[in-house]
Amino acid sequence: MSDPQITAQLNEVLDRGESAVLCTLVEKIGHGPRNPGAKMLVTANGKLLGTIGGGSMERVLVKEALEALAERKPRTLHFALGVAPREGMISIDSKCGGEVKVFMDVVKPEPRLFVFGSGWIAQAAARYARDCGFEVIVVDDAPTAKQENFPEMTVVNSSYPASLEKIEIRGSDYVAVLHGETPFELAALRTSLKAHPAYIGLLGSENKAKRHRETLKAEGLDEVQLETLHAPIGVEINAETPNEIGVSIVAELIHLSFYNKNMNLTGNDYYLILHQVSRCNNEC
């Protein structure tokens, strides 16, 4: 598989809101199956695209790639291919007679935030999220849901809740329900919870969230799934004004984006990674 093909496949993975590991052979001493620059892509389900050499070395690479995905940290591996390994090297039974070094880069989709609502708090949170690098999609059919209130953002302002059929929430996305009216919030939560995003936050009290969970549970939504709803949304900074609340919301998103190792993976993908790591531990 050529580099452009691997790049195209990587873009498809990212467009689905998934992460992957791009493995690049960066150094070769002596003989090896591929030359520096050779690339291989490992997806969250352990699928390989391209090759760096095959055999037991690639089995080790898949195991390490899945662990890197779970940790969201890059790593470099140094292989001894049929030669005496030096300190820190991984010995591979091979006839090549050389050494290779492989850099494994965890590639993640750009953070994306769905804001349900368009009032003062929604405007503040959306603005700060945009300025912090999030792609922002605003969903509401109120008069405030207009482009001038959400510059450089996508606004879905057709009739609600029919407009929910026009959006696609990915497993790596963040959701902030910032509206205030119960029917609106329940419709947003139904759609969001079924999509299994990385995070769902609700503006309001814990008691309000409890009532919403009870309603949705009665409709048949899974109780474990409902517990992924975070409320009240935002970090506790004694925020009162819309701007202050907006800051607290985006602060929580930034914290999750950078420090929760499960973010940017769907819940299903994360457990799949753990399963694949376990399988590779048994095989490698």
C-alpha positions in Angstrom: 0.0 0.0 0.0 1.4 3.4 -1.0 1.9 6.4 1.3 -1.0 8.3 -0.4 -3.3 5.3 0.1 -2.3 5.0 3.8 -2.9 8.8 4.2 -6.3 8.4 2.5 -7.2 5.5 4.9 -6.1 7.6 7.9 -8.3 10.5 6.8 -11.3 8.1 6.6 -10.6 6.9 10.1 -10.3 10.4 11.4 -13.5 11.5 9.6 -15.3 8.7 11.5 -14.1 10.3 14.7 -11.7 7.4 15.5 -8.1 7.4 16.4 -5.3 5.3 14.9 -1.6 4.7 15.2 0.7 5.6 12.3 3.9 3.5 12.4 6.9 4.7 10.5 10.2 3.0 10.1 12.7 5.8 10.9 16.1 4.0 11.0 17.7 0.8 9.7 21.1 -0.5 10.4 22.2 -3.5 8.4 19.5 -5.5 6.7 15.8 -5.2 7.2 12.5 -6.0 5.3 11.8 -2.3 4.5 13.6 0.9 4.2 13.2 4.1 6.3 10.0 5.9 5.5 7.9 2.7 5.2 4.6 3.1 6.9 1.8 1.1 8.5 -1.5 2.1 10.0 -3.1 0.3 13.0 -6.7 1.0 13.8 -8.5 0.6 17.1 -9.8 -2.8 16.1 -6.2 -4.0 15.3 -6.6 -3.8 11.6 -3.4 -3.3 9.6 -3.1 -1.1 6.6 0.3 -1.3 4.9 3.3 -3.1 6.1 6.7 -2.5 7.7 8.0 -6.1 7.5 5.4 -8.6 8.5 5.8 -11.6 10.8 6.4 -11.4 14.5 7.6 -7.9 14.4 4.3 -6.6 13.1 2.5 -8.7 15.8 4.5 -6.8 18.4 3.8 -3.5 16.6 0.0 -4.2 16.7 0.1 -5.0 20.5 2.2 -1.8 21.2 0.0 0.3 18.9 -3.2 -0.7 20.8 -1.5 0.1 24.1 -0.4 3.5 22.7 -4.0 4.2 21.6 -5.3 3.4 25.1 -2.6 5.7 26.7 -2.9 8.3 23.9 0.9 8.6 23.9 3.4 8.0 21.1 6.3 5.6 21.5 9.4 4.4 19.7 10.5 0.7 19.4 13.9 -0.6 18.5 14.0 -4.1 17.0 17.0 -6.5 16.7 16.2 -8.7 13.6 18.3 -11.8 14.1 21.2 -10.0 15.7 22.2 -9.8 19.4 19.9 -7.2 21.0 21.3 -4.3 22.8 19.7 -2.7 25.9 16.2 -1.7 25.3 15.8 -3.5 22.0 13.1 -6.1 21.2 14.6 -9.3 19.8 12.9 -10.8 16.8 13.6 -14.2 15.3 14.6 -13.2 11.8 17.1 -14.0 9.0 17.5 -10.3 8.2 20.5 -9.6 10.4 19.9 -5.9 11.2 18.3 -3.3 13.4 15.2 -1.1 12.8 13.6 1.7 14.7 9.9 2.4 14.4 8.1 5.6 15.6 4.5 5.1 16.5 2.4 8.3 16.5 -1.1 8.3 17.9 -3.3 10.3 15.5 -6.5 11.7 16.9 -9.4 13.5 15.2 -9.8 17.2 15.9 -12.1 17.8 18.9 -15.7 18.6 18.0 -18.4 20.0 20.2 -22.1 19.9 19.7 -23.9 22.7 21.5 -27.7 22.2 22.0 -29.1 25.6 22.6 -28.3 29.1 21.5 -28.9 31.4 24.5 -26.4 33.5 26.3 -24.6 30.5 28.0 -24.5 28.5 24.8 -23.1 31.5 22.9 -20.3 32.0 25.6 -19.4 28.3 25.7 -19.4 27.9 21.9 -17.2 31.0 21.5 -14.6 29.9 24.1 -14.6 26.3 22.7 -14.0 27.6 19.2 -11.2 29.8 20.4 -9.7 26.8 22.2 -9.6 24.7 19.0 -12.9 22.9 19.0 -15.0 22.6 15.8 -18.4 23.7 17.1 -21.8 22.7 15.8 -24.8 24.6 17.3 -28.3 23.0 17.2 -31.4 25.0 18.0 -34.4 26.5 16.2 -34.7 29.6 18.4 -34.3 33.1 16.9 -30.9 33.3 18.6 -29.6 30.4 16.5 -28.2 32.5 13.8 -24.8 32.7 12.2 -24.0 36.2 13.5 -24.2 34.9 17.1 -21.9 31.9 16.2 -19.2 33.2 13.8 -16.9 30.5 12.3 -19.2 27.8 13.6 -21.8 25.5 12.0 -25.4 26.4 12.9 -28.2 23.9 12.4 -31.3 26.0 12.9 -34.0 24.2 11.0 -37.1 22.9 12.7 -36.3 21.0 16.0 -36.3 18.1 16.8 -36.5 17.1 13.1 -33.1 18.8 12.7 -31.6 16.1 14.8 -31.8 13.8 11.8 -29.3 16.1 10.0 -26.5 15.7 12.5 -24.1 12.8 13.1 -22.5 12.6 16.5 -19.3 10.6 16.5 -17.7 8.5 19.2 -15.0 11.2 19.8 -17.4 14.1 20.0 -18.4 16.2 23.0 -22.0 17.2 23.7 -23.2 20.1 25.8 -27.0 20.4 26.3 -27.4 24.1 27.3 -31.0 24.9 26.5 -33.2 24.8 29.6 -36.6 23.4 28.3 -37.3 19.8 29.2 -38.7 18.6 25.8 -35.8 20.1 24.0 -33.2 18.6 26.4 -34.8 15.1 26.3 -34.8 15.1 22.5 -31.1 16.1 22.5 -30.2 13.5 25.1 -32.0 10.7 23.3 -30.0 11.4 20.1 -26.7 12.0 22.0 -26.8 9.0 24.3 -27.5 6.6 21.5 -24.5 7.9 19.6 -22.1 7.0 22.5 -20.0 10.3 22.3 -16.9 10.9 24.4 -18.8 13.2 26.8 -22.3 14.5 27.4 -22.9 17.4 29.8 -26.2 18.9 30.9 -26.8 22.4 32.1 -28.7 22.2 35.4 -28.8 20.6 38.7 -28.2 16.9 39.7 -31.9 16.7 40.5 -32.8 17.8 37.0 -30.5 15.2 35.5 -32.0 12.5 37.8 -35.5 13.3 36.5 -34.2 13.2 32.9 -32.5 9.8 33.5 -35.7 8.4 35.0 -37.7 9.6 32.0 -35.3 8.2 29.4 -34.9 4.9 31.4 -38.7 4.5 31.2 -38.4 4.9 27.5 -36.0 2.0 27.3 -32.6 3.6 27.3 -29.9 1.5 29.1 -29.2 2.5 32.7 -25.5 2.2 32.4 -25.6 4.4 29.3 -27.6 7.0 31.2 -25.0 7.2 33.9 -22.6 8.7 31.3 -24.6 11.9 31.5 -22.6 14.6 33.4 -24.6 17.2 35.4 -24.1 19.9 36.3 -21.8 20.5 33.4 -18.6 22.5 33.9 -16.0 22.7 36.7 -17.0 24.2 40.0 -15.6 27.8 40.0 -18.7 29.5 41.6 -19.7 30.8 38.1 -22.7 33.0 37.9 -22.7 35.0 34.7 -23.1 33.4 31.2 -19.5 34.1 30.4 -18.3 32.6 33.7 -20.4 29.5 33.1 -19.1 29.3 29.6 -15.5 29.3 30.9 -16.3 26.6 33.4 -17.9 24.4 30.7 -14.9 24.8 28.3 -12.5 24.3 31.2 -14.1 20.9 31.8 -13.9 20.0 28.1 -10.2 20.9 27.9 -9.5 18.9 31.0 -11.2 15.8 29.6 -9.7 16.3 26.1 -6.1 16.3 27.4 -6.2 14.2 30.6 -8.9 11.5 30.2 -7.1 8.7 28.2 -10.5 7.3 27.0 -11.4 10.5 25.2 -11.3 10.5 21.3 -12.3 6.8 21.4 -15.8 5.5 21.4 -16.7 3.4 24.4 -16.9 0.4 22.2 -13.5 1.1 20.6 -11.9 1.4 24.0 -13.1 -2.0 25.2 -12.2 -3.4 21.8 -8.6 -2.1 22.3 -8.4 -3.7 25.7 -9.6 -7.0 24.1 -7.1 -6.8 21.3 -4.3 -6.0 23.7 -5.2 -9.0 25.8 -5.3 -11.2 22.7 -1.9 -9.9 21.5 -0.4 -10.5 25.0 -1.4 -14.2 24.5 -0.1 -14.4 21.0 3.0 -12.3 20.9 
